[in-house]
């Protein structure tokens, strides 16, 4: 019997290679015969682009960045809760998940499968522009790193007292039928190596102004995120500085902030996933789960309104549907693109790295760059804008600013865990009965039972039994 992860590599990659048509989220489940010939079917750089499209489309699925990965992280914080309107995300919000849940495991490894075909392709042997082929290969390295990073954060034991990470898969059809879990440290090393390879392979000549494909400095933006998460402060500083010095990105102004989430390829977007009016997730999108009578399961907790001072434009993201406090303007439509990393995160990554490297004064300058661009212009010309800046650079202030800036984008949960903080019970509306302390076994997701059944070498996380 084929093992589960390996089956994903055979069955879960792009169906579009057979005819080399554009992929969409509904055609990513090819037959075994199609899958077995995918590596041999890469005959040109154009074929590589098709494979890359397939990887990006898999990332847009509702089980990954299209909805579930972002929402699962939001409902496990003091930002939101599930009201159960359609029965969705009650399990996740209550930390009640079971090994029977596959969650994002299959989708992430399917993305990795596509990336591995590209990474292991001999570009020089293909028809077409070899420089573009190498750039696409760099994009694949960055995607592989991000997917493994997401898997490690979700299933790794770094917050539950263990040492195990996830299988780091580097071949489309490897010889190992039963991959084992590697160590957390090994995963981190592989992720960082992949991101460095991505940066080296990608060319500035292929900068994508739409932000829907990966450009050279996306790799360094991802690297800054990974390094901050694991407290690798010198690496975080250096990676973020390269993005800043590229001059490719800007902090969005207060006047553009709210509308930026309804626009594609804005100046602060580093990388985003594409949706359109004809290719979107419809009722399975982020917009449907955050608001509206159809689903609208994810409500905002009352404490969120108090995060923002009067005059902070970010408060305008919030709104009421009747008496229900909602995220109204992030992911406003089912066809809105989904930002994966924004320039504001890189700015805060750089500042937090400086703080942890003993440069608190300079860190304060970078911390305040975000709130300086979030104060609304008063209607009265004689009135000064609100002062939203901080007087001191501290870890607490960086976390507060990150929470305010990236609310509803799925980052706050990971900020809590990387700082070894508990998931607090602050409101009766939350789906947890009491505070979940840091180190609780539920801070690592269970390895899917389907994976354990198919692979006797796979080890379950503590607390879930078998």
HUPE-V988115 format. One record per residue. RES is the residue in one letter. PHI is phi in radians with two decimals (NA if undefined). PSI is psi as a letter, one per 20 degrees, with the letter a starting at -180 (* if undefined). BURIAL is I if it has 16 or more other C-alpha atoms within 10 Angstrom, else O. Layout:
BEGIN
RES,PHI,PSI,BURIAL
RES,PHI,PSI,BURIAL
END
This chain:
BEGIN
X,NA,p,O
X,-1.23,q,O
X,-1.42,q,I
X,-1.07,g,I
X,-1.05,h,I
X,-1.15,h,I
X,-1.09,h,I
X,-1.02,h,I
X,-1.22,h,I
X,-1.40,g,I
X,-1.82,h,I
X,-1.67,j,I
X,-1.69,a,I
X,-1.31,p,I
X,-1.31,i,I
X,-1.24,i,I
X,-1.15,h,I
X,-1.07,g,O
X,-1.98,i,O
X,0.96,l,I
X,-1.59,r,O
X,-1.12,p,O
X,-1.48,q,I
X,-2.43,r,I
X,-1.18,i,I
X,-1.72,i,O
X,-2.14,k,O
X,-1.80,k,I
X,-2.31,m,I
X,-1.28,r,I
X,-1.23,r,O
X,-1.04,h,O
X,-1.09,g,O
X,-1.08,g,I
X,-1.11,h,I
X,-1.17,i,O
X,-1.86,j,O
X,-1.12,g,I
X,-1.06,g,I
X,-1.22,h,O
X,-1.44,i,I
X,-1.39,n,I
X,-1.91,i,I
X,-2.61,r,I
X,-1.12,h,I
X,-1.07,h,I
X,-1.12,h,I
X,-1.06,g,I
X,-1.10,h,I
X,-1.09,g,I
X,-1.10,g,I
X,-1.08,g,I
X,-0.99,h,I
X,-1.10,g,I
X,-1.11,g,I
X,-1.15,h,I
X,-1.16,h,I
X,-1.11,h,I
X,-1.14,h,I
X,-1.42,i,I
X,-1.07,q,I
X,-1.11,h,I
X,-1.42,i,I
X,-2.29,c,I
X,-1.27,i,I
X,-1.16,h,I
X,-2.94,f,I
X,-1.08,h,I
X,-1.14,g,I
X,-1.23,g,I
X,-1.20,g,I
X,-1.00,h,I
X,-1.30,h,I
X,-1.22,g,I
X,-1.30,i,I
X,-1.70,k,I
X,-2.24,a,I
X,-1.54,j,I
X,-1.52,g,I
X,-2.50,r,I
X,-2.57,r,I
X,-1.74,p,I
X,-1.53,i,I
X,1.27,j,I
X,-0.94,g,O
X,-2.05,j,O
X,1.44,j,O
X,-1.64,q,I
X,1.16,j,I
X,-1.20,g,I
X,-1.08,g,I
X,-1.16,g,I
X,-1.15,h,I
X,-1.63,j,I
X,0.96,k,I
X,-1.88,j,O
X,-1.15,q,I
X,-2.13,r,I
X,-1.05,i,I
X,-1.22,i,O
X,-1.40,p,O
X,-1.54,h,I
X,0.91,c,I
X,-1.76,j,I
X,-0.98,g,I
X,-1.13,g,I
X,-1.12,g,I
X,-1.14,g,I
X,-1.24,h,I
X,-1.21,h,I
X,-1.05,g,I
X,-1.09,h,I
X,-1.04,g,I
X,-1.05,g,I
X,-1.07,h,I
X,-1.17,h,I
X,-1.06,g,I
X,-1.15,g,I
X,-1.12,h,I
X,-1.67,j,O
X,-1.48,p,I
X,-1.44,n,O
X,-1.07,h,I
X,-1.13,h,O
X,-1.55,i,O
X,-1.63,q,I
X,-1.30,q,O
X,1.94,a,O
X,-1.30,o,O
X,-1.14,h,I
X,-1.10,g,I
X,-1.14,h,I
X,-1.04,g,I
X,-1.17,h,I
X,-1.10,g,I
X,-1.06,h,I
X,-1.06,h,I
X,-1.09,g,I
X,-1.03,g,I
X,-1.13,g,I
X,-1.06,g,I
X,-1.15,g,I
X,-1.14,g,I
X,-1.07,g,I
X,-1.11,g,I
X,-1.09,g,I
X,-1.12,g,I
X,-1.16,h,I
X,-1.08,g,I
X,-1.09,g,I
X,-1.12,g,I
X,-1.10,g,I
X,-1.05,h,I
X,-1.39,g,I
X,-1.91,i,I
X,-1.22,q,I
X,-1.71,j,I
X,-1.12,h,I
X,-1.94,j,I
X,-2.20,j,I
X,1.45,j,O
X,-1.90,a,O
X,-2.12,i,O
X,-1.53,p,I
X,-1.82,c,I
X,-2.30,r,I
X,-1.10,p,I
X,-1.76,o,I
X,-1.66,p,I
X,-2.08,i,I
X,-2.29,q,I
X,-1.16,g,I
X,-2.26,m,I
X,-1.30,r,O
X,-1.36,i,O
X,-1.50,o,O
X,-1.30,i,I
X,-2.31,m,I
X,-1.12,q,I
X,-1.78,r,I
X,-1.31,p,I
X,-1.58,r,O
X,-1.34,r,I
X,-1.02,g,I
X,-1.07,h,O
X,-1.13,g,O
X,-1.05,g,I
X,-1.05,g,I
X,-1.05,g,O
X,-1.16,g,I
X,-1.07,g,I
X,-1.14,h,I
X,-1.12,g,I
X,-1.10,h,I
X,-1.21,h,I
X,-1.18,g,I
X,-1.11,g,I
X,-1.03,g,I
X,-1.09,g,I
X,-1.22,h,O
X,-1.43,h,I
X,-1.33,q,I
X,-1.95,q,I
X,-1.11,i,O
X,-1.13,h,O
X,-1.93,k,O
X,-1.04,p,I
X,-1.84,o,O
X,-1.20,i,I
X,-1.30,h,I
X,1.18,j,I
X,-1.57,i,I
X,-2.13,r,I
X,-1.53,p,I
X,-1.81,r,I
X,-0.92,g,I
X,-1.45,i,I
X,-1.06,h,I
X,-1.05,g,I
X,-1.29,h,I
X,-1.10,g,I
X,-1.04,g,I
X,-1.07,h,I
X,-1.11,h,I
X,-1.14,g,I
X,-1.08,g,I
X,-1.14,g,I
X,-1.11,g,I
X,-1.04,h,I
X,-1.77,j,O
X,1.17,k,I
X,-1.67,n,O
X,-1.25,h,I
X,-1.14,g,I
X,-1.11,h,I
X,-1.11,g,I
X,-1.03,g,I
X,-1.17,g,I
X,-1.16,g,I
X,-1.10,h,I
X,-1.10,h,I
X,-1.11,g,O
X,-1.13,g,I
X,-1.07,g,I
X,-1.23,i,O
X,-1.12,h,O
X,1.26,j,O
X,-1.46,i,O
X,-2.33,q,I
X,-2.41,q,I
X,-1.28,p,I
X,-1.21,q,I
X,-1.36,r,I
X,-1.09,h,I
X,-1.23,h,O
X,-1.80,i,O
X,-1.00,g,I
X,-1.10,g,I
X,-1.17,h,O
X,-1.09,h,I
X,-1.40,i,I
X,-1.92,j,I
X,-2.20,q,O
X,-1.82,q,I
X,1.14,k,I
X,-1.21,r,I
X,-1.10,h,I
X,-1.63,i,I
X,-1.42,p,I
X,-1.71,g,I
X,-2.69,p,I
X,-2.48,q,I
X,-1.68,p,I
X,-1.54,p,I
X,-2.29,r,I
X,-2.52,r,O
X,-1.18,h,O
X,-1.84,i,O
X,-2.36,n,O
X,-2.64,r,I
X,-1.62,j,I
X,0.91,c,O
X,-1.24,i,O
X,-1.65,j,I
X,-1.54,r,I
X,-1.09,h,I
X,-1.09,h,I
X,-1.26,h,I
X,-1.43,h,I
X,-1.48,h,I
X,-2.83,r,I
X,1.65,q,O
X,-1.38,i,O
X,-1.16,g,O
X,-2.02,e,I
X,1.09,k,I
X,-1.21,h,I
X,-1.69,o,I
X,-1.80,q,I
X,-1.61,p,I
X,-1.29,q,I
X,-1.00,h,I
X,-1.09,h,O
X,-1.13,h,I
X,-1.01,h,O
X,-1.39,i,O
X,-1.18,h,O
X,-1.85,p,O
X,-1.24,q,O
X,-1.06,p,O
X,1.67,i,I
X,-1.46,o,I
X,-1.09,h,I
X,-1.16,h,I
X,-1.14,h,I
X,-1.28,i,O
X,-1.17,h,I
X,-1.44,q,I
X,-3.00,r,I
X,-1.99,p,O
X,-1.87,o,O
X,1.13,d,O
X,-1.80,j,O
X,-1.68,p,O
X,-1.30,p,I
X,-2.31,q,I
X,-1.40,o,I
X,-1.68,h,I
X,-2.24,j,I
X,-1.66,p,I
X,0.98,l,I
X,-1.19,h,I
X,-2.30,q,I
X,-1.15,i,I
X,-1.73,j,I
X,-1.25,p,I
X,-1.08,q,I
X,-1.88,o,I
X,-1.16,p,I
X,-1.70,h,I
X,-2.60,p,I
X,-1.96,q,I
X,-1.07,h,I
X,-1.03,h,I
X,-1.16,g,I
X,-1.10,g,I
X,-1.03,g,I
X,-1.23,h,I
X,-1.06,g,I
X,-1.11,g,I
X,-1.10,g,I
X,-1.15,h,I
X,-1.11,g,I
X,-1.05,g,I
X,-1.00,g,I
X,-1.35,i,I
X,-1.80,j,O
X,1.50,j,O
X,-1.99,m,O
X,-1.11,h,I
X,-1.09,g,O
X,-1.20,h,O
X,-1.04,h,I
X,-1.10,h,I
X,-1.03,g,I
X,-1.28,h,I
X,-1.03,g,I
X,-1.37,i,I
X,-1.08,h,I
X,-1.35,g,I
X,-1.09,h,I
X,-1.11,i,I
X,-1.88,j,I
X,-2.17,j,I
X,-1.53,p,I
X,-1.18,q,I
X,-1.26,p,I
X,-1.12,q,O
X,-1.14,h,O
X,-1.46,o,O
X,-1.11,i,O
X,-1.53,i,O
X,-1.75,p,O
X,-1.43,q,O
X,-1.07,q,I
X,-1.07,q,I
X,-1.60,o,O
X,-1.77,j,I
X,-1.40,r,I
X,-1.82,q,I
X,-1.62,i,O
X,-2.59,q,I
X,-1.58,o,I
X,-2.35,r,I
X,-1.02,g,O
X,-1.08,h,O
X,-1.24,h,I
X,-1.11,g,I
X,-1.14,h,I
X,-1.12,g,O
X,-1.16,h,I
X,-1.11,g,I
X,-1.09,g,I
X,-1.15,h,I
X,-1.34,h,I
X,-1.91,j,I
X,-0.98,p,I
X,1.30,j,I
X,-1.77,j,I
X,1.54,j,I
X,-1.70,h,I
X,-1.10,h,I
X,-0.98,g,I
X,-1.23,h,I
X,-1.12,h,I
X,-1.10,g,I
X,-1.18,g,I
X,-1.16,i,I
X,-1.74,j,I
X,0.97,l,O
X,-1.84,q,I
X,-1.36,r,I
X,-1.61,o,I
X,-1.36,q,I
X,-1.60,o,I
X,-2.05,i,O
X,-2.66,q,O
X,-1.10,h,O
X,-1.25,h,I
X,-1.07,q,I
X,-1.54,i,I
X,-1.67,q,I
X,-1.35,h,O
X,-2.72,r,O
X,-0.97,p,O
X,-1.73,o,I
X,-1.25,q,O
X,-1.03,p,I
X,1.74,i,I
X,-1.02,q,O
X,-1.04,h,I
X,-1.28,i,I
X,-1.39,i,I
X,-2.08,p,I
X,-1.21,q,I
X,-1.24,q,I
X,-1.09,p,I
X,-1.00,p,I
X,-1.04,h,I
X,-1.07,h,O
X,-1.23,g,I
X,-1.12,h,I
X,-1.14,h,O
X,-1.52,i,I
X,-2.38,o,I
X,-1.21,i,O
X,-1.49,i,O
X,-1.42,p,I
X,-1.88,p,I
X,-1.34,q,I
X,-1.28,q,I
X,-1.10,q,I
X,1.72,i,O
X,-1.82,i,O
X,1.04,r,O
X,-2.71,*,O
END
